[in-house]
Amino acid sequence: MKNRQIIMSQVMLPNQANVAGNVHGGEIMKFMDTTAGAVAMKYSKSNCVTARVDELEFHLPIFVGALVTCTATVVYVGRTSMEVFVNVEVEDLESDNGPQKALSAYFTMVAMGKNGKPQTVPEYIPETEEEIQRHEEAKIRVQEHKEKKMKRLK
C-alpha cells in the first residue's frame, strides 16, 4: 500500500472537549480531514483540498484522555480527485479493552497545482482483494455522486 495509507494518532485533551469531557465532534472531523489530506498529498505529491465528506455517524462517545487513531486509505482515483476512506478507532488507555471503531467516512480530495487549479493525479491500480473490492464500491459511489450533482444543476 505504498503511498496509499497513513495512520495518525493523538490523545484527546481537555481543550478539545465540553465541560462533561466529551470530545467535540468537530475536533474528530478536523482530525479525519487532516489525515485524509495527508494521504492524498502523499499519493498525489501535491497540495490537496477537501471537496466532499460523506455522512459521519458517531458510534461511540470519545472522552478526554482517549487515544484516537485515524487510518486514511486511498480507495479510488479519478482524473484530479481521490476518494479516501477514513476509519476512526478510539481506545481508553486506562483499560485493557483495546481499540473500538468510533466512526468512518469517505472524503473526496482534489489535487491542486501551484496555479491553484486542479491537477491530474497518478493512476490507481488496486492490488489486493480488499483494494479491488473497495475500488469497485467506490466506482458506484462516484457515479451516484455525479448523478446527484447533475440533478442539482438542472
Residue pairs with C-beta under 8 A, 6 or more apart in sequence:
1 73
1 131
3 42
3 43
3 74
4 39
4 43
4 73
4 74
4 124
5 39
5 71
5 72
5 73
5 74
6 35
6 38
6 39
6 42
6 71
6 72
7 69
7 70
7 71
7 72
8 31
8 34
8 35
8 38
8 69
8 70
8 72
9 67
9 68
9 69
9 70
10 31
10 67
10 68
11 65
11 66
11 67
11 68
11 93
12 23
12 27
12 62
12 63
12 64
12 65
12 66
12 67
12 68
13 64
14 21
14 64
16 23
16 24
16 27
16 64
17 23
17 24
17 27
17 63
17 64
18 24
21 63
21 64
22 61
22 62
22 63
23 61
23 62
23 63
23 64
23 66
23 68
25 56
25 58
28 58
28 62
28 68
28 88
28 102
28 103
29 53
29 56
31 68
31 70
31 88
32 56
32 70
32 72
32 86
32 88
32 105
32 107
33 50
33 53
33 107
34 70
35 70
35 71
35 72
35 86
36 50
36 72
36 84
36 86
36 107
36 109
37 48
37 49
37 50
37 109
38 72
39 72
39 73
39 74
39 84
40 48
40 74
40 82
40 84
40 107
40 109
40 111
41 47
41 48
43 74
43 77
43 82
43 121
43 122
44 82
44 111
44 119
44 121
44 122
45 122
46 111
46 112
46 113
46 119
46 121
47 111
47 112
48 82
48 109
48 110
48 111
48 112
49 109
49 110
49 112
50 107
50 108
50 109
50 110
51 81
51 108
51 109
51 110
52 107
52 108
52 145
53 105
53 106
53 107
53 108
54 105
54 106
54 107
54 141
55 105
56 103
56 105
57 103
58 102
58 103
59 101
59 102
59 103
60 90
60 100
60 101
60 102
60 103
62 68
62 90
62 102
63 92
65 92
65 93
65 94
66 90
66 91
66 92
66 93
67 90
67 91
67 93
67 99
68 88
68 89
68 90
68 91
68 102
69 88
69 89
69 90
69 91
69 99
70 86
70 87
70 88
71 86
71 87
71 89
72 84
72 85
72 86
72 107
73 84
73 85
73 86
73 87
73 134
74 82
74 83
74 84
74 124
75 83
75 84
75 85
75 106
75 131
75 134
75 135
75 137
75 138
76 82
76 83
76 124
76 134
76 135
76 138
76 139
76 141
76 142
77 83
77 121
77 122
77 123
77 124
78 121
78 142
79 120
79 121
80 110
80 111
80 118
80 119
80 120
80 121
81 108
81 109
81 110
81 111
81 118
81 121
82 108
82 109
82 110
82 111
82 121
82 124
83 106
83 107
83 108
83 109
83 138
83 141
83 142
84 106
84 107
84 108
84 109
85 104
85 105
85 106
85 134
86 104
86 105
86 106
86 107
87 101
87 104
88 101
88 102
88 103
88 104
89 99
89 100
89 101
89 102
90 99
90 100
90 102
91 97
91 98
91 99
91 100
106 138
106 141
108 145
110 118
111 118
111 119
111 120
111 121
112 118
112 119
113 119
124 135
126 132
126 134
126 135
